[in-house]
Amino acid sequence: MATRRGGNRPALLAGLLAALVVITGGGVGLLATTGWADRLLERAGLRERPVVRILGAENGVDANAVEAALNAYAEAEGITIEYEVSFEVPNRLDELVAAGREPDAVLLLQPGELAGLAGQGVLLPLPQSVSGDIVSGWGADWLNPAVVDGRRYAAPAGANLKSLVWYQPARFAALGYEVPTTWDELVTLSRQAAADGVAPWCVGFESGPDGGWLFTDWVEKLVLDRYGPDVYDQWVAGEVPFSDPRILAVLDDLGALWSPPGAVAGTRAFVDSRSWQDFSGLLGGGCLMSVNASFAVSRLADDPALFDGASDASLATFALPGTTAEGGAVLVGGGWIGALHDRPEVWSVIRHMTSAGYADDRQRSYAEQSGVPQRPSGALWPVAGQDRSIRSPLEQGMLDELVGAPTVRYDGSDLMPPEQARVFRLEGMRFAAGQIAASVLAREVDGARPG
């Protein structure tokens, strides 16, 4: 990151002061109001750069990309940005707050963590100037999960598309298949593939302690598409229970999709133990389609043939279809950046982290680290003005769906109470593996909601 500069150099400082007096005609005050003069003073040790400390969960190549993007902004603005990585951001934040060493901003991965921090007074509400700028670039739907008691407490810092169906266009063409646009067409395609001796689906939900999140994505997308954003919001809020006939119908339809012999590669019984990151079946011809989030592309990014849009191996995606071809609502996840200290440079960094410029700097860093042009990063920003030439055709298609989406809703399990979300994931894996009925899943998840 940008580092502090300066030292004990009396002769240099004396000469610099004399030059400044000559230039300004009597002192450093006038010159110090200009940006380049600030930098001159900082580098000479006369003025410390403002420091913005950020705590976040990004690690590895992602952390390198974050640091590269923030470093470019820090150098341009004459500030220092220090980025601390933690795999347990909420716990680490508690430690720092208790010790009186809290960061200036925190980067969270789930919107469900925001309400608690806002209620505790840890996060500060966004100033209207910052909130207004972000709404104008992203749209109000993107900021709604950060609203607590009528005030916005964080800004979205990146997004990902949920419930994308991954496939190989060349294979579809060779088999004479077309991309389905409705649920009925998807079911018909699944049956046709099985009849042709091709397992239509690779399904895997194992993800360590977070196992089952991909199952919840399937359910959420179908609820959102079939019944619309109002019912979806009521369901997430607990006003529509899992035992509601509409939710049970979604679960039954999923069970019917995965149940027929040959519908799932390796059989349905093992979907709870197969990793969500396992693309071997799709890439090796063992299945026709697999549902995953857009960030899964980062697991495939070292093979240009998978994302160049030209080779037979190249992958593409389409949204898991709802009841009709219209669809309309986009299901997303994403990170959030909130402030703990009220200083101009902190709000400036937060505003920048929502921008097209920050998104471009992050993307360029991914490509530079790997040496692969247009290397997919899985880090998407739904804002106009980005340099599309640095993105692969695969990610350009994902951006097309995100930018200007008329209706956006966040991952429902990320917004539900944590204990209910945990039961949704774990019991969901049992249901997906054919171990329990939809009614049992609904009863267990409804019972886990507090209050």
Secondary structure as UniProt FT lines:
FT   HELIX           10..24
FT   TURN            29..30
FT   HELIX           31..33
FT   HELIX           35..44
FT   STRAND          51..56
FT   HELIX           61..77
FT   STRAND          80..85
FT   HELIX           89..98
FT   TURN            99..100
FT   STRAND          105..108
FT   HELIX           111..113
FT   HELIX           114..119
FT   TURN            120..121
FT   HELIX           128..138
FT   HELIX           140..143
FT   HELIX           144..146
FT   STRAND          147..148
FT   TURN            149..150
FT   STRAND          151..152
FT   STRAND          155..156
FT   STRAND          159..161
FT   STRAND          164..167
FT   HELIX           169..175
FT   HELIX           183..195
FT   TURN            196..197
FT   STRAND          201..202
FT   HELIX           208..210
FT   TURN            211..212
FT   HELIX           213..236
FT   TURN            237..238
FT   TURN            242..243
FT   HELIX           245..258
FT   TURN            261..262
FT   TURN            265..266
FT   HELIX           268..270
FT   TURN            271..273
FT   TURN            276..277
FT   HELIX           280..283
FT   TURN            284..285
FT   STRAND          289..292
FT   HELIX           294..299
FT   TURN            301..302
FT   HELIX           304..306
FT   TURN            312..313
FT   STRAND          316..319
FT   STRAND          329..333
FT   STRAND          336..339
FT   HELIX           344..352
FT   TURN            353..354
FT   HELIX           356..370
FT   TURN            373..374
FT   HELIX           388..390
FT   HELIX           393..402
FT   TURN            403..404
FT   STRAND          407..410
FT   HELIX           412..415
FT   HELIX           418..432
FT   TURN            433..434
FT   HELIX           438..447
//
